[in-house]
Amino acid sequence: MSNETITFDSHSIDDTYKLGALLERFIPDGAVVSLIGSLGTGKTTLVRAIAAAGGENPQDVSSPTFVLIQEYTAGRRPIYHFDAYRIADDDEFLELGPEEYFDSTGVTFVEWADRVINCLPESFIQISVEHISDSSRRYKISAIGSQYQNFLKILADNSNFL
């Protein structure tokens, strides 16, 4: 498990979309991204920003809270967006067939991933979102396991583009 974390502060929706563009550019195909944060911190907004940077219509990206998974395929690569908020336990999450998505070339985002942490692959990208103020958020990005250590280095090396 990595102890290295890269932190980005967003002071506006524009900042979040800039971060989304940076992440979309460097998140590897097939990556699983854990999104952790309390209600209203902007987990879905970040997914919307990443999807928009990849060519998806941002208005088509919504929280999958009630449908549990949304699939977006209009961008340069598929995006799979899970929401584990209403998931009762690991078994219920596994019934959704996340392994198929995890093994694809698309990028899989799991909101409330801390609720199903045992169902995630050995290596994944973790993004924790913290509410700072009405318009500010803090994004802490970590590579869990060894697979995404290089991604974290590339992200750090290119963070001056924000």
C-alpha positions as CSV (number, residue, x, y, z in Angstrom):
1,M,0.0,0.0,0.0
2,S,1.3,3.4,-0.9
3,N,1.7,6.2,1.7
4,E,2.3,8.8,-1.0
5,T,-0.6,11.1,-1.6
6,I,-1.0,14.0,-4.0
7,T,-3.3,16.8,-2.9
8,F,-5.2,19.2,-5.1
9,D,-7.3,22.1,-3.8
10,S,-10.2,23.2,-6.0
11,H,-11.7,26.6,-5.3
12,S,-14.3,26.5,-8.1
13,I,-16.1,24.2,-10.5
14,D,-13.6,25.4,-13.1
15,D,-10.7,24.1,-10.9
16,T,-12.5,20.8,-10.6
17,Y,-12.9,20.5,-14.4
18,K,-9.1,21.3,-14.8
19,L,-8.3,18.5,-12.3
20,G,-10.8,16.3,-14.2
21,A,-8.9,17.0,-17.5
22,L,-5.6,16.2,-15.9
23,L,-6.9,12.9,-14.5
24,E,-8.6,11.9,-17.7
25,R,-5.3,12.4,-19.6
26,F,-3.3,10.2,-17.3
27,I,-5.5,7.6,-15.7
28,P,-4.6,4.4,-17.4
29,D,-7.1,2.3,-19.4
30,G,-8.6,-0.4,-17.2
31,A,-8.0,1.6,-14.0
32,V,-10.3,1.2,-11.0
33,V,-10.8,4.5,-9.1
34,S,-12.1,4.5,-5.5
35,L,-14.0,7.8,-4.6
36,I,-14.4,8.5,-0.9
37,G,-16.1,11.5,0.7
38,S,-19.2,12.5,2.5
39,L,-22.5,13.5,0.9
40,G,-22.2,16.5,-1.3
41,T,-18.4,16.7,-1.5
42,G,-18.3,16.5,-5.3
43,K,-17.5,12.9,-6.1
44,T,-20.0,12.8,-9.0
45,T,-18.8,16.3,-10.1
46,L,-15.3,15.0,-10.4
47,V,-16.5,12.0,-12.5
48,R,-18.5,14.4,-14.6
49,A,-15.3,16.5,-15.2
50,I,-13.2,13.5,-16.1
51,A,-15.9,12.2,-18.5
52,A,-16.3,15.7,-20.1
53,A,-12.6,15.9,-20.7
54,G,-12.8,12.5,-22.5
55,G,-15.6,13.7,-24.8
56,E,-18.7,12.7,-22.9
57,N,-21.5,15.2,-22.6
58,P,-21.3,16.4,-19.0
59,Q,-25.1,16.7,-18.8
60,D,-25.3,13.0,-19.4
61,V,-23.3,12.2,-16.3
62,S,-25.3,11.8,-13.1
63,S,-25.0,10.1,-9.8
64,P,-25.8,6.4,-10.0
65,T,-27.2,6.3,-6.5
66,F,-30.5,4.8,-7.4
67,V,-29.5,2.7,-10.4
68,L,-26.1,1.7,-8.8
69,I,-24.2,1.9,-12.1
70,Q,-24.0,4.2,-15.1
71,E,-22.1,3.4,-18.2
72,Y,-20.8,6.2,-20.5
73,T,-19.4,5.2,-23.9
74,A,-19.6,8.4,-26.0
75,G,-16.1,9.6,-24.9
76,R,-12.7,8.3,-26.0
77,R,-13.0,5.3,-23.7
78,P,-15.8,3.7,-21.6
79,I,-16.4,5.0,-18.1
80,Y,-18.2,2.8,-15.6
81,H,-19.6,4.7,-12.6
82,F,-20.7,2.7,-9.5
83,D,-22.3,4.0,-6.4
84,A,-22.1,1.8,-3.3
85,Y,-24.0,4.2,-1.0
86,R,-27.1,2.0,-1.0
87,I,-25.3,-1.3,-1.1
88,A,-26.0,-3.4,1.9
89,D,-22.9,-5.5,1.9
90,D,-20.1,-7.0,-0.2
91,D,-22.3,-9.8,-1.6
92,E,-24.9,-7.2,-3.0
93,F,-22.1,-5.3,-4.6
94,L,-20.6,-8.5,-6.2
95,E,-24.0,-9.3,-7.6
96,L,-23.6,-6.2,-9.9
97,G,-20.7,-8.0,-11.6
98,P,-18.0,-5.4,-10.9
99,E,-15.2,-7.9,-12.0
100,E,-16.3,-7.6,-15.6
101,Y,-15.9,-3.8,-15.4
102,F,-12.6,-4.0,-13.5
103,D,-11.2,-6.3,-16.2
104,S,-12.2,-4.0,-19.1
105,T,-10.2,-1.4,-20.8
106,G,-12.6,1.3,-19.5
107,V,-12.1,3.3,-16.3
108,T,-14.3,2.2,-13.4
109,F,-15.2,4.7,-10.7
110,V,-16.7,3.5,-7.4
111,E,-18.3,6.1,-5.2
112,W,-18.5,5.2,-1.5
113,A,-15.8,2.6,-2.2
114,D,-15.0,2.5,1.5
115,R,-18.2,0.5,1.9
116,V,-17.0,-2.2,-0.5
117,I,-13.3,-2.0,-0.1
118,N,-12.9,-5.8,0.1
119,C,-14.4,-6.1,-3.4
120,L,-11.9,-3.8,-5.1
121,P,-8.9,-5.2,-6.9
122,E,-5.5,-5.4,-5.2
123,S,-4.3,-2.2,-6.9
124,F,-6.5,0.9,-7.5
125,I,-6.4,4.6,-7.4
126,Q,-8.0,6.2,-4.4
127,I,-9.4,9.8,-4.4
128,S,-10.7,11.2,-1.2
129,V,-12.8,14.3,-1.4
130,E,-13.0,16.7,1.5
131,H,-15.4,19.7,1.7
132,I,-13.4,22.8,2.6
133,S,-16.1,25.5,2.0
134,D,-19.2,26.0,-0.2
135,S,-16.9,26.4,-3.3
136,S,-13.7,24.6,-2.2
137,R,-12.8,20.9,-2.1
138,R,-9.6,19.1,-1.4
139,Y,-8.8,16.0,-3.5
140,K,-6.3,13.5,-2.1
141,I,-5.1,11.1,-4.7
142,S,-3.2,7.9,-3.7
143,A,-2.1,4.7,-5.5
144,I,-3.1,1.7,-3.5
145,G,-1.0,-1.3,-4.4
146,S,1.9,-1.2,-6.8
147,Q,0.1,-1.0,-10.2
148,Y,-0.6,2.8,-10.1
149,Q,2.6,4.1,-8.6
150,N,3.8,5.3,-12.0
151,F,0.5,7.1,-12.5
152,L,1.0,9.0,-9.3
153,K,4.4,10.1,-10.4
154,I,3.2,11.2,-13.8
155,L,0.3,13.1,-12.1
156,A,2.7,14.8,-9.8
157,D,5.1,15.7,-12.6
158,N,2.2,17.2,-14.6
159,S,0.3,19.0,-11.9
160,N,1.7,22.3,-13.0
161,F,-0.9,22.2,-15.8
162,L,-3.7,23.0,-13.2
